[in-house]
Amino acid sequence: MPTKRALTFERSMTRAELFVGHKEKLPWLLDKAIRKAEEHYESLLASWESLQVLIRLIRCWLADTYATPVRSILMAVGAVIYFVSSFDLIPDAVPVLGMVDDVWAINSVARANLRVISSFRNWEVSLKWTESS
């Protein structure tokens, strides 16, 4: 019987390519990430905003309302896939440590895409400002 291999970030990036190629599957993934984030809010305090902005970025890209480099979308989707997987390098069932690698993946992707995220957040603010005028 084959054993299940832990999901690495590299493998989550490979899966991200499949999700980006089949956009209709992404809303399910994002909804799953939101549910898991709400369940583990305390463990994610340091990464909560980064995860939320990655999810919003993917949703706007999906809706064709915001243009983002494909590499950034792949990284964001890869981080979300890694986050929702309960069997990654440190399984989520391991008390306290189970979310450490998930937080690392989220923070690493956010740091690697600081310019993209900054531009996206400025765009979000400009939309809110335009709507309130």
MODELLER restraints for C-alpha pairs under 7 A, 6 or more apart:
rsr = mdl.restraints
at = mdl.atoms
rsr.add(forms.Gaussian(group=physical.xy_distance, feature=features.Distance(at['CA:6:A'], at['CA:87:A']), mean=5.55, stdev=0.5))
rsr.add(forms.Gaussian(group=physical.xy_distance, feature=features.Distance(at['CA:6:A'], at['CA:88:A']), mean=4.67, stdev=0.5))
rsr.add(forms.Gaussian(group=physical.xy_distance, feature=features.Distance(at['CA:6:A'], at['CA:89:A']), mean=5.59, stdev=0.5))
rsr.add(forms.Gaussian(group=physical.xy_distance, feature=features.Distance(at['CA:7:A'], at['CA:87:A']), mean=6.33, stdev=0.5))
rsr.add(forms.Gaussian(group=physical.xy_distance, feature=features.Distance(at['CA:7:A'], at['CA:88:A']), mean=4.31, stdev=0.5))
rsr.add(forms.Gaussian(group=physical.xy_distance, feature=features.Distance(at['CA:7:A'], at['CA:89:A']), mean=6.24, stdev=0.5))
rsr.add(forms.Gaussian(group=physical.xy_distance, feature=features.Distance(at['CA:8:A'], at['CA:88:A']), mean=6.20, stdev=0.5))
rsr.add(forms.Gaussian(group=physical.xy_distance, feature=features.Distance(at['CA:8:A'], at['CA:89:A']), mean=6.21, stdev=0.5))
rsr.add(forms.Gaussian(group=physical.xy_distance, feature=features.Distance(at['CA:9:A'], at['CA:82:A']), mean=6.37, stdev=0.5))
rsr.add(forms.Gaussian(group=physical.xy_distance, feature=features.Distance(at['CA:12:A'], at['CA:78:A']), mean=4.96, stdev=0.5))
rsr.add(forms.Gaussian(group=physical.xy_distance, feature=features.Distance(at['CA:12:A'], at['CA:81:A']), mean=5.91, stdev=0.5))
rsr.add(forms.Gaussian(group=physical.xy_distance, feature=features.Distance(at['CA:12:A'], at['CA:82:A']), mean=5.73, stdev=0.5))
rsr.add(forms.Gaussian(group=physical.xy_distance, feature=features.Distance(at['CA:13:A'], at['CA:74:A']), mean=6.69, stdev=0.5))
rsr.add(forms.Gaussian(group=physical.xy_distance, feature=features.Distance(at['CA:13:A'], at['CA:75:A']), mean=6.65, stdev=0.5))
rsr.add(forms.Gaussian(group=physical.xy_distance, feature=features.Distance(at['CA:13:A'], at['CA:78:A']), mean=4.60, stdev=0.5))
rsr.add(forms.Gaussian(group=physical.xy_distance, feature=features.Distance(at['CA:16:A'], at['CA:74:A']), mean=5.66, stdev=0.5))
rsr.add(forms.Gaussian(group=physical.xy_distance, feature=features.Distance(at['CA:16:A'], at['CA:77:A']), mean=5.40, stdev=0.5))
rsr.add(forms.Gaussian(group=physical.xy_distance, feature=features.Distance(at['CA:16:A'], at['CA:78:A']), mean=4.99, stdev=0.5))
rsr.add(forms.Gaussian(group=physical.xy_distance, feature=features.Distance(at['CA:17:A'], at['CA:74:A']), mean=6.41, stdev=0.5))
rsr.add(forms.Gaussian(group=physical.xy_distance, feature=features.Distance(at['CA:19:A'], at['CA:25:A']), mean=6.22, stdev=0.5))
rsr.add(forms.Gaussian(group=physical.xy_distance, feature=features.Distance(at['CA:19:A'], at['CA:26:A']), mean=6.17, stdev=0.5))
rsr.add(forms.Gaussian(group=physical.xy_distance, feature=features.Distance(at['CA:23:A'], at['CA:62:A']), mean=6.97, stdev=0.5))
rsr.add(forms.Gaussian(group=physical.xy_distance, feature=features.Distance(at['CA:30:A'], at['CA:55:A']), mean=6.51, stdev=0.5))
rsr.add(forms.Gaussian(group=physical.xy_distance, feature=features.Distance(at['CA:32:A'], at['CA:84:A']), mean=6.82, stdev=0.5))
rsr.add(forms.Gaussian(group=physical.xy_distance, feature=features.Distance(at['CA:33:A'], at['CA:80:A']), mean=6.52, stdev=0.5))
rsr.add(forms.Gaussian(group=physical.xy_distance, feature=features.Distance(at['CA:33:A'], at['CA:84:A']), mean=5.59, stdev=0.5))
rsr.add(forms.Gaussian(group=physical.xy_distance, feature=features.Distance(at['CA:36:A'], at['CA:84:A']), mean=6.83, stdev=0.5))
rsr.add(forms.Gaussian(group=physical.xy_distance, feature=features.Distance(at['CA:43:A'], at['CA:99:A']), mean=6.67, stdev=0.5))
rsr.add(forms.Gaussian(group=physical.xy_distance, feature=features.Distance(at['CA:44:A'], at['CA:103:A']), mean=6.70, stdev=0.5))
rsr.add(forms.Gaussian(group=physical.xy_distance, feature=features.Distance(at['CA:47:A'], at['CA:103:A']), mean=6.13, stdev=0.5))
rsr.add(forms.Gaussian(group=physical.xy_distance, feature=features.Distance(at['CA:47:A'], at['CA:106:A']), mean=6.82, stdev=0.5))
rsr.add(forms.Gaussian(group=physical.xy_distance, feature=features.Distance(at['CA:47:A'], at['CA:107:A']), mean=6.44, stdev=0.5))
rsr.add(forms.Gaussian(group=physical.xy_distance, feature=features.Distance(at['CA:50:A'], at['CA:106:A']), mean=6.80, stdev=0.5))
rsr.add(forms.Gaussian(group=physical.xy_distance, feature=features.Distance(at['CA:50:A'], at['CA:107:A']), mean=6.85, stdev=0.5))
rsr.add(forms.Gaussian(group=physical.xy_distance, feature=features.Distance(at['CA:50:A'], at['CA:110:A']), mean=6.22, stdev=0.5))
rsr.add(forms.Gaussian(group=physical.xy_distance, feature=features.Distance(at['CA:51:A'], at['CA:106:A']), mean=6.27, stdev=0.5))
rsr.add(forms.Gaussian(group=physical.xy_distance, feature=features.Distance(at['CA:54:A'], at['CA:76:A']), mean=5.84, stdev=0.5))
rsr.add(forms.Gaussian(group=physical.xy_distance, feature=features.Distance(at['CA:58:A'], at['CA:73:A']), mean=6.51, stdev=0.5))
rsr.add(forms.Gaussian(group=physical.xy_distance, feature=features.Distance(at['CA:60:A'], at['CA:66:A']), mean=5.40, stdev=0.5))
rsr.add(forms.Gaussian(group=physical.xy_distance, feature=features.Distance(at['CA:61:A'], at['CA:67:A']), mean=6.09, stdev=0.5))
rsr.add(forms.Gaussian(group=physical.xy_distance, feature=features.Distance(at['CA:61:A'], at['CA:68:A']), mean=6.63, stdev=0.5))
rsr.add(forms.Gaussian(group=physical.xy_distance, feature=features.Distance(at['CA:72:A'], at['CA:113:A']), mean=6.60, stdev=0.5))
rsr.add(forms.Gaussian(group=physical.xy_distance, feature=features.Distance(at['CA:75:A'], at['CA:109:A']), mean=6.20, stdev=0.5))
rsr.add(forms.Gaussian(group=physical.xy_distance, feature=features.Distance(at['CA:76:A'], at['CA:109:A']), mean=6.48, stdev=0.5))
rsr.add(forms.Gaussian(group=physical.xy_distance, feature=features.Distance(at['CA:79:A'], at['CA:105:A']), mean=5.66, stdev=0.5))
rsr.add(forms.Gaussian(group=physical.xy_distance, feature=features.Distance(at['CA:79:A'], at['CA:106:A']), mean=5.54, stdev=0.5))
rsr.add(forms.Gaussian(group=physical.xy_distance, feature=features.Distance(at['CA:79:A'], at['CA:109:A']), mean=6.77, stdev=0.5))
rsr.add(forms.Gaussian(group=physical.xy_distance, feature=features.Distance(at['CA:82:A'], at['CA:88:A']), mean=6.99, stdev=0.5))
rsr.add(forms.Gaussian(group=physical.xy_distance, feature=features.Distance(at['CA:82:A'], at['CA:102:A']), mean=6.60, stdev=0.5))
rsr.add(forms.Gaussian(group=physical.xy_distance, feature=features.Distance(at['CA:83:A'], at['CA:102:A']), mean=5.11, stdev=0.5))
rsr.add(forms.Gaussian(group=physical.xy_distance, feature=features.Distance(at['CA:86:A'], at['CA:92:A']), mean=5.18, stdev=0.5))
rsr.add(forms.Gaussian(group=physical.xy_distance, feature=features.Distance(at['CA:90:A'], at['CA:97:A']), mean=6.97, stdev=0.5))
rsr.add(forms.Gaussian(group=physical.xy_distance, feature=features.Distance(at['CA:90:A'], at['CA:98:A']), mean=5.27, stdev=0.5))
rsr.add(forms.Gaussian(group=physical.xy_distance, feature=features.Distance(at['CA:90:A'], at['CA:101:A']), mean=6.39, stdev=0.5))
rsr.add(forms.Gaussian(group=physical.xy_distance, feature=features.Distance(at['CA:91:A'], at['CA:98:A']), mean=5.24, stdev=0.5))
rsr.add(forms.Gaussian(group=physical.xy_distance, feature=features.Distance(at['CA:92:A'], at['CA:98:A']), mean=3.88, stdev=0.5))
rsr.add(forms.Gaussian(group=physical.xy_distance, feature=features.Distance(at['CA:92:A'], at['CA:99:A']), mean=5.88, stdev=0.5))
